[in-house]
Amino acid sequence: MKNFWDKSQNDDDNERLNHSGFDICQKDSPPFKLKPPLHVTNRERRKQSMKGQSITVLRPGMVLMKGYISSADQVSIVKTCRELGIGDGGFYQPGYSCGRKLQLKMMCLGKNWDPESRMYTELRPFDNSKPLGIPEKLHDMVEKAIQDSNEFIRENVGGSNEGKVIPNMSPDICIAKFYTKSGTLGLHQDKDESEKSIKKGLPVVSFSIGEYAEFIYGETRAANEAEKVILESGDVLIFGGKSRLIYHGVTCILPDTAPASLIEATNLLPGRLNLTFKMF
Ligand SMILES: O=C(O)CCC(=O)C(=O)O
């Protein structure tokens, strides 16, 4: 069946679509890969170990966990997403009903989210593929991140915890996005989940891997009034509770910022992988 969004128009896709889904990693590693000079490897290692983790509450219900995902876990997430993404139901280039294409590749796990109708469906409308399940390891990482952020809030944020802690959730949706270097995502709210889920403030949990992104968020769709944070490889951003319906978007990807060790271990293409987890 012809792809609804006619992949053939995307030159860069063509080369990568020998599989049914877009390959987020360089297909074949060069046979003789020159190792980076020792001082570069050492600098990278120092950066990784010095990076440490830090947690910041950006606003009630919105928590940024810097460096939360270990380098080893980042590697295994990229490998898992690559493997799932090249098969049926894998990465494709989505579009909106107006015909405009999103500046990224997408793959849904758990449930399919259709950007055209802005609805969740069991099958992907253009090829009837059934989304694969969310790997258990990712599921556990999401639950742990919520617990850790709540532990931080209880210990560090003064006053009553009411309205400050993030509601627990067990994700049944994972939307994986791969932004190439020109990738962006306009300011929007995540509000296609069930009324119950949104009312309870069940959080959106977002993992960033690869190149850094400029992420903006705010009360309204006005980009000039939005706050900005840089999401680096290994960061986790959570927004639930009072921040569940915050407007958010990605204004740009910062080139050449992915950790060299991640690229070396995975051959990830230049770009950024984002996994967004939610509960319907
Ligand atoms: O890539 C990101 O950090 C944001 C993703 C996002 O906003 C979404 O999936 O709705």
Ligand as a Chemical Component Dictionary entry (heavy atoms), coordinates in Angstrom:
data_LIG
# 
_chem_comp.id                   LIG 
_chem_comp.type                 NON-POLYMER 
_chem_comp.pdbx_formal_charge   0 
_chem_comp.three_letter_code    LIG 
# 
loop_
_chem_comp_atom.comp_id 
_chem_comp_atom.atom_id 
_chem_comp_atom.alt_atom_id 
_chem_comp_atom.type_symbol 
_chem_comp_atom.charge 
_chem_comp_atom.model_Cartn_x 
_chem_comp_atom.model_Cartn_y 
_chem_comp_atom.model_Cartn_z 
_chem_comp_atom.pdbx_ordinal 
LIG O1 O1 O 0 11.355 16.582 21.587 1  
LIG C1 C1 C 0 10.950 17.045 22.621 2  
LIG O2 O2 O 0 11.684 17.317 23.569 3  
LIG C2 C2 C 0 9.489  17.367 22.766 4  
LIG C3 C3 C 0 8.585  16.335 22.171 5  
LIG C4 C4 C 0 7.165  16.751 22.246 6  
LIG O3 O3 O 0 6.854  17.863 22.538 7  
LIG C5 C5 C 0 6.098  15.815 21.973 8  
LIG O4 O4 O 0 6.370  14.650 21.627 9  
LIG O5 O5 O 0 4.932  16.216 22.092 10 
# 
loop_
_chem_comp_bond.comp_id 
_chem_comp_bond.atom_id_1 
_chem_comp_bond.atom_id_2 
_chem_comp_bond.value_order 
_chem_comp_bond.pdbx_ordinal 
LIG O1 C1 DOUB 1 
LIG C1 O2 SING 2 
LIG C1 C2 SING 3 
LIG C2 C3 SING 4 
LIG C3 C4 SING 5 
LIG C4 O3 DOUB 6 
LIG C4 C5 SING 7 
LIG C5 O4 DOUB 8 
LIG C5 O5 SING 9 
# 
